[in-house]
Every structure is written in structure tokens, then in C-alpha cells.
Amino acid sequence: MAHYSYPVDRHVLKDSNMDDGNENLQLLHRHCHDEKTFNDLVEIRKINGVAE
């Protein structure tokens, strides 16, 4: 039997003003998590005025 592991991710980033309870968590495939994390970092840089 194959063993799979899925990273736990937040729908809304922890630094936002949203409650960070279990309802904000989701399981993603590794490649989906990597893509979402990349996009989240791009958005954080835009918000903070950091050039890419």
C-alpha cells in the first residue's frame, strides 16, 4: 500500500486579520502547495512594496 503525505496549508495567510482556526486549513497535493505558496509570497511582496 502506498503512503501519501499532503501538506497542510492555510486558505488565508496567518498574518491577515482572519481567525486562524481549523476552518482555515486545507490539505493540498505537494505541487499544488508549492504553487500556492509561490503565489502567496508574490502577493506578500506586492503588499509590502518589495520588488520581485
Backbone hydrogen bonds in HBPLUS format (Angstrom, degrees):
<---DONOR---> <-ACCEPTOR-->    atom                        ^
c    i                          cat <-CA-CA->   ^        H-A-AA   ^      H-
h    n   atom  resd res      DA  || num        DHA   H-A  angle D-A-AA Bond
n    s   type  num  typ     dist DA aas  dist angle  dist       angle   num
A0028-LEU N   A0007-PRO O   3.22 MM  21  5.88 158.3  2.27 160.1 166.7     1
A0009-ASP N   A0026-GLN O   2.75 MM  17  5.24 166.9  1.77 161.1 165.6     2
A0026-GLN N   A0009-ASP O   2.77 MM  17  5.24 143.8  1.90 150.7 157.6     3
A0011-HIS N   A0024-ASN O   2.79 MM  13  5.39 158.4  1.83 148.1 155.7     4
A0016-SER N   A0013-LEU O   3.16 MM   3  5.79 164.0  2.18 117.6 122.6     5
A0024-ASN N   A0021-GLY O   2.98 MM   3  5.71 164.4  2.00 121.9 127.1     6
A0025-LEU N   A0022-ASN O   3.00 MM   3  5.33 167.3  2.01 117.3 119.6     7
A0033-HIS N   A0029-HIS O   2.86 MM   4  6.09 158.2  1.91 160.2 167.1     8
A0034-ASP N   A0030-ARG O   2.92 MM   4  6.19 160.2  1.96 154.5 159.7     9
A0035-GLU N   A0031-HIS O   3.08 MM   4  6.21 158.3  2.13 140.8 146.3    10
A0036-LYS N   A0032-CYS O   2.91 MM   4  6.09 163.3  1.94 149.9 154.7    11
A0037-THR N   A0033-HIS O   2.85 MM   4  5.97 163.5  1.88 152.5 157.4    12
A0038-PHE N   A0034-ASP O   3.02 MM   4  6.18 158.9  2.06 144.7 150.3    13
A0039-ASN N   A0035-GLU O   3.01 MM   4  6.28 164.9  2.04 150.3 154.1    14
A0040-ASP N   A0036-LYS O   2.79 MM   4  6.02 154.1  1.86 151.6 159.6    15
A0041-LEU N   A0037-THR O   2.96 MM   4  6.18 157.7  2.01 150.3 155.5    16
A0042-VAL N   A0038-PHE O   3.04 MM   4  6.36 150.7  2.12 147.9 156.2    17
A0043-GLU N   A0039-ASN O   3.06 MM   4  6.33 159.6  2.11 147.7 152.4    18
A0044-ILE N   A0040-ASP O   2.92 MM   4  6.22 155.6  1.98 149.9 157.0    19
A0045-ARG N   A0041-LEU O   2.98 MM   4  6.17 159.3  2.03 145.8 151.0    20
A0046-LYS N   A0042-VAL O   3.02 MM   4  6.32 152.7  2.10 146.4 154.0    21
A0047-ILE N   A0043-GLU O   2.95 MM   4  6.20 162.5  1.98 152.4 156.7    22
A0048-ASN N   A0044-ILE O   2.92 MM   4  6.12 153.9  1.99 149.1 156.4    23
A0049-GLY N   A0045-ARG O   2.90 MM   4  5.89 106.4  2.46 134.9 151.5    24
A0050-VAL N   A0045-ARG O   2.79 MM   5  4.86 159.5  1.83 149.0 149.4    25
A0049-GLY N   A0046-LYS O   3.16 MM   3  5.03 154.6  2.23  97.8 105.5    26
